[in-house]
Structure formats: C-alpha cells, structure tokens
Amino acid sequence: MQQPGISDRSFQYGDGIFTTIRVHRGQLLLWPYHWQRLCASMLRLGMAAVDEVWLKQQAEQQISAPEQVVKIIISRGQGGRGYSPAGFGQALCYCSASALPDYQALQQQGLSLDLARLQLGIQPLLAGIKHTSRLETVLLKAEVDRSTADDLVACDSTGLVTELSAANLFFYQQGRWHTPRLHQAGVAGVTRQWLLDYLQLTPGCYSLAQLQQATAMLACNALMGLVPVRQFAGLQLDVAPVLPLQQAYVNFINQQNNNVLSADYFGRDLVPVARPASTDVK
Ligand SMILES: Cc1ncc(COP(=O)(O)O)c(C=O)c1O
C-alpha cells in the first residue's frame, strides 16, 4: 500500500474521503455499509471508481489483532492544476491500522452532553459524506476539549439539530426514537444507518426545543457502537430505552453474517447529483 506524497490532494485540499472501520473478531465490521458510503461519496465528488474486492483486501492486510481499527483514505489523486479536479484517473487509496480505544466504561456509564456554540455550515453537496476537509470538526472538537461535557450537540446554521463531534445522535420521546436528517450538514454514519434499518426509522428535521423534550438519547459511531447519554445540558436522561438497542447491536455484530444492507442505503441523506461524465462508478 502506497504512502501519500506531499502533492496528494487529500493533504493539499481535503479532496478525498475516509472511513474508520472497527475490526471485530478479526473481520471488518459493517463492511457493506462502509463500502456503500465510500461509493456514494465517490460518485458525489466525481472521483474515479475503486474496485471493492481490491480495496477490501488492502484493508484486510492491515488486520493483525481480533479487535482493532482500520482506516481507509481515498484521495482523488496527486497534483493537478490548483483546485481543479479535472483530469484525474485512478483514485489513490491508503489504509492504516491502530488500536481500538476501550469504550467499555462509556458504554456502561453513558455520556454527558452539552450544546455546542459552533454551528455547522450548510453544504448539501457535502452533507452525509465523510470527507477529509474536516476543519469544522477540528474546531468543534476543540470546543469539546474546553467543555466539561464528554461531547457536544451541534446544530447547523439554520438551527437544526445535526450530530455530535464524531458521532451521530438519536433521541427518544413519547415511546419513539428520532434522528436528524443529514441533508444539510453532518456525516451519515454507518452505525446510524444500521440503527435506522433496525428501527425502520426515517430521519427528520428537529429543532433544539424538540431535542430538549427527549427523555433518552444515544450516540453512535463505528468504533464505540451505541452509547447511552446520561445527561444533556443539565437534564437527566433515562438510559433504559437504550439498553435493548445496545443489546440488539451486540447480537448483530456477534452473528457470523453481519453483512445485511438496506437497498436504499444513504439514499435518504445524500442528495442525488447527476453522475459526472468523467467518472466510472460501478
Ligand atoms: C462528524 C462525525 N459524525 C458522525 C460519525 C459517525 O460515523 P460512523 O458511524 O461511520 O463512524 C463520525 C465518525 O467518526 C464523525 O466523525
């Protein structure tokens, strides 16, 4: 696997995408969800196609322990004329491995959340994509570091509740779960998608006032799975509604075949964009 050069566009301009995969029992967990998000994102950005079998093999070559993390970065390429994305052929893929952080305490005790001052900018063309232009997320994380909460709920600049600094948010109200639609901002997480499929849920648009009516919340991402929120902005939350979902997720990932995928994965979040003539996405 190649190393990125200094003229790599993901380094120069954030002109790339990435995904962070949990390895569980020596296998890439939720691979079809990661692959589908990569594909939808490459299509959206007009990047050249990557072969799934080859990419999965490259990622699997990074596995050296039953539980760890594999990260894939796909860059549009090297060099080019300034910002212009014209004329690039094969995308460049980079895989790396790291240890899986221990989320056990967090999963048992739950997260404390507060509200972020930072508002996420609106860009429907990038919404949902896990792209490498993440300065906004870096600023949000800096705000988390300064706060006394474990993480912060970020709204977009129109006031719609969006996500946390590196996780998606679900909330429970009057016997039903809800999660924000990510058509203006945010990253459409693979774990979020698993939960949407499991609950047969359609995302919606929610104001902060609606979120404040929640009686339970959970945060999710590919590495930590589903984590209950124990308090939000001083409001105590009930962790009980989260427990059956946590259990269902654990059962799912421990099944032999966890490669179930809904047909319209990401179709509800990623705005359809005409396929650029220069790309060849399978
Ligand atoms: C900003 C942001 N939102 C959501 C997520 C959750 O995505 P996933 O479930 O694919 O890990 C992440 C993951 O790192 C993230 O960085």
The ligand as an SDF file (V2000), in Angstrom:
LIG
                    3D

 16 16  0  0  0  0  0  0  0  0999 V2000
  -18.5620   14.0680   12.4090 C   0  0  0  0  0  0  0  0  0  0  0  0
  -18.9600   12.6280   12.5130 C   0  0  0  0  0  0  0  0  0  0  0  0
  -20.2740   12.2920   12.5140 N   0  0  0  0  0  0  0  0  0  0  0  0
  -20.6820   11.0020   12.5980 C   0  0  0  0  0  0  0  0  0  0  0  0
  -19.7660    9.9650   12.7160 C   0  0  0  0  0  0  0  0  0  0  0  0
  -20.2430    8.5570   12.8140 C   0  0  0  0  0  0  0  0  0  0  0  0
  -19.9040    7.8170   11.6550 O   0  0  0  0  0  0  0  0  0  0  0  0
  -19.6110    6.2390   11.6590 P   0  0  0  0  0  0  0  0  0  0  0  0
  -20.8050    5.5550   12.2950 O   0  0  0  0  0  0  0  0  0  0  0  0
  -19.4560    5.8930   10.2300 O   0  0  0  0  0  0  0  0  0  0  0  0
  -18.3650    6.0360   12.4770 O   0  0  0  0  0  0  0  0  0  0  0  0
  -18.4020   10.2690   12.7170 C   0  0  0  0  0  0  0  0  0  0  0  0
  -17.4000    9.2100   12.8280 C   0  0  0  0  0  0  0  0  0  0  0  0
  -16.2330    9.4420   13.0290 O   0  0  0  0  0  0  0  0  0  0  0  0
  -17.9870   11.6110   12.6120 C   0  0  0  0  0  0  0  0  0  0  0  0
  -16.6940   11.9570   12.6110 O   0  0  0  0  0  0  0  0  0  0  0  0
  1  2  1  0
  2  3  1  0
  2 15  2  0
  3  4  2  0
  4  5  1  0
  5  6  1  0
  5 12  2  0
  6  7  1  0
  7  8  1  0
  8  9  2  0
  8 10  1  0
  8 11  1  0
 12 13  1  0
 12 15  1  0
 13 14  2  0
 15 16  1  0
M  END
$$$$
